[in-house]
């Protein structure tokens, strides 16, 4: 190690209590990703339903449930895919 290099941080010195406190004081990126994906997809599905009302007409009375299912599935997938380093085990 030369004189100009800084030593690597000592991650072992961080206690579990500090880690938990940091995790509790921030909003999880998983929540933000899920909310953003849900909002965007809800708008997209609403616009598609307005432009092409026959899009899910074949489902009959189940069409509103299909719209909700599409948005919910995308929200859950976005939250599942997003990484959250503060809450990793």
C-alpha positions in Angstrom: 0.0 0.0 0.0 1.4 3.4 -1.0 1.2 6.5 1.0 -1.6 7.9 -1.2 -4.0 5.0 -0.9 -6.7 5.1 1.7 -7.2 2.0 3.7 -10.3 -0.1 3.0 -13.2 0.5 5.3 -13.6 -2.0 8.1 -17.0 -3.4 7.5 -16.6 -5.8 10.5 -16.6 -2.8 12.8 -20.2 -2.0 11.8 -22.5 -3.5 14.4 -25.8 -5.2 13.7 -27.6 -2.4 15.7 -26.1 0.3 13.3 -27.1 -1.8 10.3 -30.7 -2.2 11.6 -30.9 1.5 12.5 -29.8 2.5 9.0 -32.2 0.0 7.4 -35.2 1.3 9.5 -34.5 5.0 8.7 -34.7 4.7 4.9 -37.3 3.8 2.5 -36.4 0.5 0.8 -35.6 0.8 -2.9 -37.9 -2.2 -3.4 -40.8 -0.1 -2.2 -39.9 2.8 -4.5 -39.4 0.5 -7.5 -42.7 -1.2 -6.9 -44.6 2.1 -6.4 -43.1 3.6 -9.5 -43.8 0.5 -11.7 -47.3 0.3 -10.4 -48.0 4.0 -11.1 -46.5 3.9 -14.6 -48.3 0.6 -15.5 -51.6 1.8 -14.1 -51.4 4.9 -16.4 -50.3 2.8 -19.4 -53.2 0.3 -18.9 -55.7 3.1 -18.4 -54.6 4.8 -21.6 -54.7 1.5 -23.5 -58.2 0.8 -22.1 -59.3 4.3 -23.2 -57.8 4.0 -26.7 -58.7 0.4 -27.3 -61.7 -0.5 -25.2 -62.0 -3.9 -26.8 -58.6 -4.9 -25.6 -59.9 -7.1 -22.8 -63.6 -7.2 -23.9 -63.3 -11.0 -24.3 -63.0 -11.4 -20.6 -66.4 -9.8 -20.0 -67.1 -9.0 -16.4 -63.5 -10.1 -15.5 -61.9 -7.3 -17.5 -61.5 -4.9 -14.6 -59.9 -7.7 -12.6 -57.5 -8.3 -15.4 -56.5 -4.7 -15.5 -55.8 -4.8 -11.7 -53.9 -8.1 -12.1 -51.6 -6.7 -14.8 -50.7 -3.7 -12.6 -50.3 -5.8 -9.4 -48.1 -8.4 -11.2 -45.8 -5.7 -12.5 -45.6 -3.9 -9.2 -44.6 -7.2 -7.4 -42.1 -8.1 -10.1 -40.4 -4.7 -9.9 -40.1 -5.0 -6.1 -38.8 -8.5 -6.3 -36.2 -7.7 -8.9 -34.8 -4.5 -7.2 -31.9 -5.0 -4.9 -31.9 -3.6 -1.4 -28.3 -3.7 0.1 -29.4 -2.5 3.6 -31.8 -5.4 4.0 -29.8 -8.3 2.6 -29.2 -11.2 4.9 
